[in-house]
Amino acid sequence: MELTITNLIKIIIGVLVFVVVVGGLSFFFKDYVIDFFKNMGGNQTAEIILSLIK
């Protein structure tokens, strides 16, 4: 399989789009989901999940 310049550009653009989407989702979940787990109050499972997300 031969990588042409066009295929290489498509791969780079695909990776950049994936990084932007994952970054946006993590930014969204950082603000909303972590606050949701903080407000659950004293739940051991929520504390474990919160420590894994950070």
C-alpha positions in Angstrom: 0.0 0.0 0.0 1.4 3.3 -1.0 0.7 6.5 0.9 0.2 9.4 -1.3 0.2 13.0 -0.2 -3.6 13.2 -0.5 -4.1 10.2 1.7 -1.6 11.5 4.3 -3.4 14.8 4.4 -6.7 13.0 4.9 -5.3 11.0 7.8 -3.8 14.1 9.5 -7.2 15.9 9.1 -9.0 12.9 10.5 -6.7 12.7 13.5 -7.1 16.4 14.2 -10.9 16.3 14.0 -10.8 13.3 16.4 -8.6 15.2 18.9 -10.9 18.3 18.7 -14.0 16.2 19.3 -12.5 14.3 22.2 -11.2 17.6 23.7 -14.6 19.2 23.4 -16.4 16.3 25.0 -13.9 16.2 27.9 -14.3 20.0 28.4 -18.1 19.5 28.4 -18.0 16.6 30.9 -15.5 18.3 33.1 -18.0 21.1 33.7 -21.2 19.2 34.0 -20.6 15.6 35.0 -18.1 16.2 37.7 -20.5 18.8 39.3 -23.2 16.1 39.1 -21.1 13.6 41.0 -20.0 16.2 43.6 -23.7 17.0 44.4 -24.5 13.3 45.1 -23.1 13.6 48.5 -21.2 10.9 50.4 -21.7 8.1 47.8 -18.6 5.9 47.7 -19.2 4.9 44.1 -19.5 8.6 43.0 -16.2 9.4 44.7 -14.4 6.5 42.9 -15.8 7.6 39.5 -14.9 11.2 40.3 -11.3 10.2 41.1 -11.0 8.3 37.9 -12.2 11.2 35.8 -9.7 13.7 37.3 
